[in-house]
Amino acid sequence: MALVVTAALLVPATPASAVGQPVKICFQVGEFGGRPIFDCHEIVLPEFKPRPIGPIECLSCPPVYELWDRIDPEKRFEYLNRLGRGMSLLGEAAQAVDPIKAERLRELATESFWSSAKLLEGSEVKLRQVGWADLENEKFHGDPDPQPSLVASGENLVGGLELMQKALGDPQPEPNIAAAMARFDQAYKDLGTLFAG
């Protein structure tokens, strides 16, 4: 199974396997020396006309989510990385031309979200803030008037994680998994709205 996941992550989408436009989203995983540390992921969205979405001082900055949790900081990177990986796989699945490949990518996304929730070890998670990741200058640009679709996508990511956590301890996890995936799907759609305008 691990080899399949690795292969799926390393093979870029090609015109024969997927359509769409890649964008970057980031999670703030911590700070070092007063500078934010970001974990960024590429997500394939439906085709759109590119436009600046960040603040004036950083028009090309990708959106960033800062989540609040009670997890050991050393485990924070891994759960956020799996959350981002799940969103990347979900985007590939949504844009895949081959329905069999789309179904497999969606299964891998579900496994990644499940793994992310498991790493939380029951910790509560909340959306602390959204903003823009200035990767070149290692800065977090907060957004005093955040775009509603960016906030909505973050809230749906958190909601999906909460539902996956409920599924972990449930003898019949399928309803919570389905509900979690609906929230992750909505987070993906919210990102489409953010980038496409």
Stockholm file with secondary structure:
# STOCKHOLM 1.0

chainA/1-197         MALVVTAALLVPATPASAVGQPVKICFQVGEFGGRPIFDCHEIVLPEFKPRPIGPIECLSCPPVYELWDRIDPEKRFEYLNRLGRGMSLLGEAAQAVDPIKAERLRELATESFWSSAKLLEGSEVKLRQVGWADLENEKFHGDPDPQPSLVASGENLVGGLELMQKALGDPQPEPNIAAAMARFDQAYKDLGTLFAG
#=GR chainA/1-197 SS CHHHHHHHHHSCCCTTTBCSEEEEEEEEEEEETTEEEEEEEEEEECCCCCCCCSCGGGTTCCEEEEEEECSCHHHHHHHHHHHHHHHHHHHHHHHBSSHHHHHHHHHHHHHHHHHHHHHTTTCCEEEEEEEEEETTTTEEEECSSCCHHHHHHHHHHHHHHHHHHHHHTCSSCHHHHHHHHHHHHHHHHHHHHHHHC
#=GC SS_cons         CHHHHHHHHHSCCCTTTBCSEEEEEEEEEEEETTEEEEEEEEEEECCCCCCCCSCGGGTTCCEEEEEEECSCHHHHHHHHHHHHHHHHHHHHHHHBSSHHHHHHHHHHHHHHHHHHHHHTTTCCEEEEEEEEEETTTTEEEECSSCCHHHHHHHHHHHHHHHHHHHHHTCSSCHHHHHHHHHHHHHHHHHHHHHHHC
//
